[in-house]
Amino acid sequence: MEDILELVTSGVSLNYIHVANAMNKLVKAAKRGKDERSWKLEGNRLRRDPRFPKLIDLVRAHCQGFGGREGANVLHALGVLHADLGAAAVDEALAAQLGDFVERKARGMNPQGVANSLNALCKLEVAAAAVSPKGWKRLGEAAERTAREMIPQDVANTLNALCKLDAAAAAVSPAGWAGMAEAAERTAREMKPQEVANSLNALCKLQAVAAAVSTTGWAGLAEAVERTAPEMNPQEIANTLNALSKIEAASAEVSQSGWVGLAEAAERTAREMKPQEIANTLNALC
């Protein structure tokens, strides 16, 4: 972080690509190998550092020039700064610029750009409020267009965001939901614990997608649960159990050994669970 912030104030001329890369590297440096408490400490450092606002000023200055990939990366970084690091940096003026960016560039975004943009907007309420109906429509259409090319992380992030962003979800057509269901089925075997948990948590809220998942698809997602349960953290196990308690088609495909693995995971993580995670877990187990 120190190197990046020093570069911002070094007097070197930075273009829009440099600024996007700086934002992306900044959040990675802040979160590298650290726990949630450490992330907040890094966020506090950023808030107090006089160089940080200068980096945000560069984002403002170059927002009009960002391409789809660069702008999506910046949106993602701003979402992480806000939600994970507690270093909120988006005011109404910047939010308006970001909303305009989404409307202009959504149609050309690649799968990762779509997923990152949606995921960021569900963390940045002020930016989401600035997205126009046309912008949401274009993001919904972009999710439909790129679903077949999405990797597991993209699928999980997109589903997770769509279950929180009503305006974006409303823009997705029935064919688009079917495409997202197919993407979840296709990528289930490669999903990591967080991706499995986020996907199931979203599917129990997005009925239009859940209804399009095939029996084979639910079996694949159940297998992913069983495979990843030993590695799940408290939030992931709570979200997974909560989702399985609401999606009979998925829970019916979990094997007896799979339920044992989930029970062991719940026992293993219980001491670290937050109140909401305890509540979700107990609610699911009843």
C-alpha positions in Angstrom: 0.0 0.0 0.0 2.8 2.4 0.9 4.4 2.0 -2.5 1.2 2.6 -4.4 0.3 5.7 -2.4 3.8 7.0 -2.7 3.6 6.6 -6.5 0.3 8.6 -6.6 2.0 11.7 -5.1 5.4 11.3 -6.8 4.5 13.6 -9.7 4.6 10.9 -12.3 1.8 11.3 -14.9 -0.7 8.5 -14.5 -3.2 7.6 -17.2 -6.6 5.7 -16.7 -4.9 2.3 -17.0 -2.4 3.2 -14.3 -5.1 4.5 -12.0 -7.2 1.4 -12.5 -4.2 -0.9 -11.8 -3.3 1.2 -8.7 -6.8 0.8 -7.2 -6.8 -3.0 -8.0 -3.3 -3.4 -6.4 -4.2 -1.3 -3.4 -7.0 -3.5 -2.2 -5.0 -6.6 -2.9 -2.2 -5.3 -0.8 -4.5 -4.3 2.0 -6.1 -7.7 2.2 -3.1 -10.0 1.4 -2.8 -12.7 4.0 -4.8 -10.9 6.7 -8.0 -11.5 8.6 -11.1 -9.3 8.8 -9.8 -7.4 11.8 -6.5 -6.6 10.0 -8.5 -5.4 7.0 -10.2 -2.8 9.1 -6.9 -1.6 10.5 -5.6 -1.2 7.0 -8.8 0.7 6.1 -8.2 3.0 9.1 -4.7 3.7 7.8 -6.0 4.6 4.4 -8.7 7.0 5.8 -6.0 8.9 7.7 -3.5 9.0 4.9 -3.6 12.3 3.0 -2.5 10.5 -0.2 -5.6 8.3 -0.4 -8.0 11.2 -1.3 -5.5 12.1 -4.1 -5.9 8.6 -5.6 -9.7 8.9 -5.5 -9.3 12.3 -7.2 -7.4 10.5 -10.0 -10.3 8.1 -10.2 -12.7 11.0 -10.7 -10.4 12.6 -13.3 -10.1 9.4 -15.4 -13.6 7.9 -14.9 -14.8 9.2 -18.3 -11.9 7.4 -20.0 -12.2 4.0 -18.3 -12.9 1.1 -20.6 -15.2 -1.7 -19.5 -12.4 -3.8 -17.8 -10.7 -0.9 -16.1 -13.9 0.7 -14.9 -15.2 -2.6 -13.5 -11.9 -3.2 -11.7 -12.2 0.3 -10.1 -15.8 -0.4 -9.1 -14.7 -3.7 -7.6 -11.9 -1.9 -5.7 -14.2 0.8 -4.4 -16.7 -1.9 -3.2 -13.9 -3.7 -1.3 -12.7 -0.5 0.2 -16.2 0.3 1.4 -17.4 -3.1 2.6 -14.3 -5.0 3.7 -11.9 -2.2 4.7 -14.3 0.4 6.0 -12.6 3.1 3.9 -15.6 4.6 2.1 -14.5 6.7 -0.8 -17.6 7.3 -3.0 -19.6 10.4 -2.6 -22.6 11.4 -4.7 -20.5 13.2 -7.3 -18.3 10.1 -7.9 -21.4 7.9 -7.7 -22.9 9.8 -10.6 -19.8 9.3 -12.7 -19.8 5.6 -11.9 -23.5 5.3 -12.8 -22.7 7.0 -16.2 -19.8 4.6 -16.7 -22.1 1.6 -16.2 -24.6 2.8 -18.7 -21.9 3.6 -21.3 -19.8 0.5 -20.9 -21.9 -2.4 -19.7 -22.6 -3.8 -23.2 -18.9 -4.3 -23.9 -17.9 -5.9 -20.5 -16.4 -9.3 -20.4 -17.8 -11.9 -17.8 -15.4 -10.8 -15.1 -16.3 -7.2 -15.7 -20.0 -7.9 -15.4 -19.6 -9.9 -12.2 -17.2 -7.4 -10.6 -19.5 -4.4 -11.5 -22.6 -6.1 -10.1 -20.8 -7.3 -7.0 -19.4 -3.8 -6.3 -22.8 -2.1 -6.8 -24.5 -4.3 -4.2 -21.8 -3.0 -1.7 -22.0 0.6 -2.8 -25.5 1.9 -2.2 -24.7 5.4 -3.2 -23.4 4.2 -6.6 -26.2 1.8 -7.2 -28.7 4.6 -6.6 -27.0 6.6 -9.4 -27.4 3.8 -12.0 -30.2 4.7 -14.5 -32.9 2.3 -15.6 -31.0 2.1 -18.9 -27.8 1.2 -17.0 -29.5 -1.6 -15.1 -31.1 -2.9 -18.3 -27.7 -3.0 -20.0 -26.1 -4.8 -17.0 -28.9 -7.4 -17.0 -28.4 -7.9 -20.7 -24.6 -8.2 -20.2 -25.1 -10.9 -17.5 -27.3 -12.8 -20.0 -24.7 -12.4 -22.8 -21.7 -13.5 -20.8 -23.2 -16.3 -18.6 -21.9 -19.1 -20.9 -18.3 -17.8 -20.5 -18.3 -17.2 -16.8 -15.9 -19.0 -14.5 -17.1 -20.2 -11.0 -16.2 -17.0 -9.3 -18.0 -14.9 -11.9 -21.1 -17.1 -11.6 -21.2 -16.9 -7.8 -20.5 -13.1 -7.7 -23.2 -12.4 -10.3 -25.9 -14.5 -8.6 -24.9 -13.1 -5.2 -25.3 -9.6 -6.5 -28.5 -10.2 -8.5 -30.3 -11.5 -5.3 -29.5 -8.1 -3.7 -30.1 -5.7 -6.6 -33.7 -5.7 -7.5 -33.3 -3.2 -10.4 -30.7 -5.5 -12.0 -32.6 -8.7 -11.5 -35.7 -7.1 -13.0 -33.8 -6.5 -16.2 -32.9 -10.2 -16.7 -35.2 -12.1 -19.1 -36.5 -15.7 -18.5 -33.9 -16.9 -21.1 -31.2 -15.0 -19.1 -32.2 -16.8 -15.9 -32.0 -20.1 -17.7 -28.5 -19.1 -18.9 -27.4 -18.3 -15.3 -28.8 -21.7 -14.1 -26.8 -23.5 -16.8 -23.7 -21.5 -15.8 -24.2 -22.6 -12.1 -24.6 -26.2 -13.2 -21.6 -26.1 -15.5 -19.2 -24.6 -13.0 -20.3 -26.3 -9.8 -17.5 -28.9 -9.9 -14.9 -26.3 -9.9 -16.4 -24.0 -7.2 -14.5 -23.1 -4.1 -16.2 -23.1 -0.7 -17.2 -19.4 -0.8 -18.5 -19.8 -4.4 -20.6 -22.8 -3.4 -22.1 -21.0 -0.4 -22.7 -17.7 -2.3 -24.4 -19.5 -5.2 -26.7 -21.6 -3.0 -27.5 -18.6 -0.9 -28.5 -16.7 -4.0 -30.5 -19.6 -5.5 -32.7 -19.8 -2.4 -33.7 -16.2 -3.1 -33.8 -16.1 -6.9 -36.7 -18.3 -7.7 -36.4 -17.6 -11.4 -32.9 -19.2 -11.5 -33.7 -22.0 -9.1 -36.7 -23.1 -11.1 -34.4 -23.4 -14.2 -31.8 -25.7 -12.5 -32.1 -29.3 -13.6 -32.1 -32.4 -11.3 -28.6 -33.1 -12.6 -27.7 -29.5 -11.7 -28.8 -29.8 -8.1 -26.9 -33.1 -7.8 -23.8 -31.3 -9.0 -24.3 -28.5 -6.5 -24.9 -31.0 -3.7 -21.6 -32.7 -4.7 -19.9 -29.4 -4.5 -21.2 -28.8 -1.0 -20.0 -32.2 0.1 -16.6 -31.6 -1.5 -16.0 -28.2 0.0 -17.7 -28.5 3.5 -14.4 -29.4 5.2 -12.9 -26.1 4.1 -15.8 -23.8 4.8 -15.5 -20.9 7.2 -18.3 -20.0 9.7 -20.2 -17.7 7.2 -20.0 -20.2 4.4 -21.3 -23.1 6.4 -24.1 -20.9 7.9 -25.2 -19.7 4.4 -25.0 -23.2 2.9 -27.1 -24.8 5.6 -29.5 -21.9 5.5 -29.9 -22.4 1.7 -30.2 -26.2 1.9 -33.0 -25.8 4.4 -35.0 -23.8 1.8 -34.1 -25.6 -1.4 -35.5 -29.2 -1.2 -34.3 -30.0 -4.7 -30.7 -29.4 -3.5 -31.0 -30.9 0.0 -32.5 -34.1 -1.5 -29.3 -34.7 -3.4 -27.0 -34.5 -0.4 -25.8 -37.9 0.7 -25.8 -39.2 4.2 -22.0 -38.8 4.4 -22.5 -35.3 3.0 -24.8 -34.4 5.9 -22.2 -35.8 8.3 -19.6 -33.6 6.7 -21.8 -30.5 7.1 -22.5 -31.3 10.7 -18.8 -31.7 11.4 -18.2 -28.3 9.6 -20.8 -26.7 11.8 -19.2 -28.1 14.9 -15.7 -27.1 13.8 -16.7 -23.4 13.1 -19.3 -22.9 15.9 -16.9 -21.0 18.2 -16.0 -18.5 15.6 -19.5 -17.8 14.3 -21.0 -14.3 14.6 -24.6 -14.0 16.1 -26.2 -13.9 12.6 -24.3 -17.0 11.6 -25.3 -18.9 14.7 -28.9 -17.9 14.1 -28.9 -19.0 10.5 -27.2 -22.3 11.4 -29.7 -23.1 14.2 -32.6 -22.0 12.1 -31.5 -24.4 9.3 -30.8 -27.3 11.7 -34.4 -27.2 13.1 
